[in-house]
Amino acid sequence: MERRNTASNRVVFLALLILAALFLAPVLVVLMNSFKGRFYISETAFLPPTGSMFVGLDNYFNGVDKTAFFNAFGYSLYITVFAVLLICLFNSMAAWYITRIKSTYSSALYYLLIFSMIVPFQMVMFTMSKMADMLHLDTPTGVVVLYVGFGAGLSVFMFSGFIKSVPIDIEEAAMIDGCNPIQVFFRVVFPILQPVVITVAILIAMWTWNDYLLPYLVIGQKYRTIPIAVQYLRGGYGSKDMGAMMAVLVLSMIPVIVFYLSCQKYIIRGVVAGAVKG
């Protein structure tokens, strides 16, 4: 039995190692090509930058200059941070209300939010962009409002599943001690939600940081986020500055990778807890 367990563990480890290599390979290719001259990338995409191919940090300086990278970084950071904060705050409160208040209204609201998870964005994007224009939401702050709406389905689903596993006796004890509902949520419920809050924050941060279509439809060229700025490295007649593009992609990956690695230990715990149906 021990030999069988050891052999199976080795097979699982080897399979996971292969999967890790497959996932990391595109990142490594982008990193290598960010140090190559633009004319070498298409022909030697999988070779390390050596000899005349190596251009040092020229692509990084070129990409930052052409895309106004720091402006785009600021807009992306603003949208991502506030979208994550508002989604974690408001949607956790909504999930707590839906879970604890049993009524036809709360059940209908819950299933409506769950239904929004399966509706493709392409079905609503033209109506959404028209409404955003009418309501003057074509600003970074307006995009945050839209993200809060689009992120409600997944976040409420995960928060609700976690809250169902929290004994209601804790909240009742806090109310007996004199807490009102707002105090119960912020002093008792919200601290308990830490694992799923971090999980939702990671998922929403990666989504909003890397999203191209929603900001492009709503704010377009006026407030360029990083994904939009990268596309402007494509010139006329199909020309592309691939070196600068690879460099900007590397720079754009760093913040979300750092954020994910710093919080990754919570994501599995939160996903498993969020799947509880009570």
N, C-alpha and C positions, 0 to 999 in steps of 0.2 A: 504493500500500500504506500509506503514511504517513497519507494522508487517511482511509482506511478504519479504520486503527487509532485515529486521533484521534476519529472519529465513534463507533466502538464504545465507546471509553473514556468518551465523554460520555454515551452511553446508559446504560452501567453505572453511572456516577456519579449520573445522574438517578434511576435505579431505586433505588439504595441510599439516596439522599436522601429519596425518597418513603417507603421502608420505615422509615428513621430517624424521620421525622415521624409515621408511624402508631404506632410504638412509644412515642414520647415524648408523644403527644397525651393518653393517659389520665393520665400523671403530671402534665402541665400542668393538666389539668382538676381533678384532686384538689387541687393546690397552689392554684389560683385559688379553689376553693370553700371552702378552709380559712379564708379571710379574709371569707367572707360570713355574713350572718345565716342561721340555720337555715331560716327561712321563705322565703328567696329562692332556695335552691339548686335545688329541684325545678323551678322555673319559668325560671330563668336560669342553668342549669348551664354553658352554654358562653360566657357573657359575663363580662368581667373585673369584679372587685369595685369598683364606683364608687358614689359618692353614699351613699345610705342603706344600700346593700347591704354596704358595707365596715364591719367591726367590729373591725379590728385584730387583736390577739392574744387577744381574749376567748375564741375557740373553743379555743385552745391551753391557756389556763389552765383552762377548763371541762373539757376532755377529760382533762387530767392529773389534775385533782381527782376526777372521776367514776370514772375507771378505775384509780385508784392506779397511775398509769403507771410510776413509778419502781420499785415493787415488781415489776410485770410485766416491766419492762425487765431487772431483775436476774435474774429466773428465766429469761427468754429468753436472756440473755447467758451465764448459767451453763450451761444445757443446750447451747447452740450451741458454745461454746468447748470444753467437755470432749468433746462428741460428735465435733467435728472433730479434736481432738488424739488421741483414742483410735482413731478410724477410721483416721487417717493412720498411726499407729504400728502397731497390731495387724494391720490388714489388709495393710499393706505387708510385714510379716514373714510373714504367711500366704501372700501372693502369691509372695514369694521362695522359700519352702519348696516351694510347689506347682510353681513353674517349674523349680527346680533339682533337686528330688528326683523322678525319674521312677519312679512306681509306680502300681499299680492304685488304691491308697488316695488318692494325691494327685490322680489324674485324676478319680476319682469325686467327691472333694470339690470340685474345680474346677467340674465340670459341675453339681453340686448348687447351688453358689453362683450360677452363670450362670442356672440354671432359676429361682432365686428372683427374678430381675429381671423375669420375665414373669408372675409370679403377682400378680394385683390385690390391693391391700391390703384391699379389702372382703371377700375370701374368708377372710381370717385374722383380721380385726379383733375379732370376738367371742371367738374362742378365745384370741387374744392378750391381750385385756383381762381375761379370766377367769384366765389363767395369771399375769398381772402382779399381780392381786389376791391370788392364792394365795401367790406368792413375795414379797409385800410390796414390789413394785416401783412402787407408786403414789406415788412421790416424784420430785423433779427428778433425783436420782441414778439412780433406777430407769429413768426415761425415757431417760437417756443410754445405759444398757445396751441398751435396746430399739433405739435409733437405731444403735448399733454393729452390732447384728444385721441390721437392715433395710438398712443402708448397705453391708453386706459384698459383695453381689453386684456392684454397679457398681464399687466401689473395687478389689476384687480383680481384676476384669476389666481395668481400666485399668492397675493396677500390673503385672500379669502381662505385658501387651503391651509395656510399657516395659522390663521386666527382660529379656525375650527379645532386645531389641536391644542389651543391654549384654554385651560380650565376657566370657566366663567366665574368660579368662586373667587378668583383673585380680584376681579373687577368689582364683584359685589362687596368684598371686604373693604376695598378702597372707598366705595360709596358709603358704606356704613361709617367709615372714619371721617366722612364729611366732604369727600371729593365730588365735584360736579362732573358731568360727562367729559368736558374738555380736559379737566385735570386727570381723569381716569385714563384718557387716551395718551396724553403726553407723559404722564408720570409712571404709568403701569404698562399699557399696551405697547406703545411705540418702542420703549427699550427692549421689550421681549422680541420685537420684530427684527432685531438687528441682522440676523443671518439672511433673511429673505430680502430685507432692504438693500443689503450690499449686493445680493444676487441680481435684483432688479436694476440697481444702479449700474452694474457692470454691463448687463445686456442692453440697457437703454443708452449708455455712454457709447458703446461700440456701434450701435445702430445710428445714433444721431451724428457721431463724429464722421462716419464713413458714408453717410447718405448723400446721394447726388441729386436724385430726381426731385424730391420735395423742395429743397432750397432753390433749385434751378427754376422750377415752375413758379414759385412765389416771389423770390427776390432777384433771381437772375443775375445780371451783371452788376447791379447796383451795389450789392453787398456780397462779394464773392467769398464763399467758404472754401476750404482746401480742396475738396473734390472738384468744385467748379473751376478753381484756379488752375488745377492740373490740366484740365481739358483745353485751356487756352494756350498750352504749349504745342498744340497741334496747329500748324500753320496752314496757309492756303495750298491748294492742289495736292493735298495729302502729305505734305511735309511735316515731320515731327522732330522735335528736339528730344530724342529718347534719353540722352544722357541727363539732361536737366529734369526730365520727367521722372526718371528713376531716383534721382537725388531727392526731389521733393516728396516722392512716395516714402522714401526711407525716413525723412524728417517727420512726415505725417503719421507714421506708424509708431514712433517712439513714445508719445504721450499715452496712447491707449494701451500699448504693451506694458508700460510701467504701471499704469493703473490696474490692469488685469492681474499682473504678477503680484502686486501688493495685496490684492483682495481675493485671489483665487481659492484660498482655503475655505472660503465661505460659500462658494458658488454651488458645490455639490450638496452641502448641507441645506442650503436654501431651496434648491430645486426639489430635493426629496421631500422636504417639509411642505413645500408648496403644492405637492401632488396629493397630499392627504385630503380625503373627501369627508372625513368625519363620520 
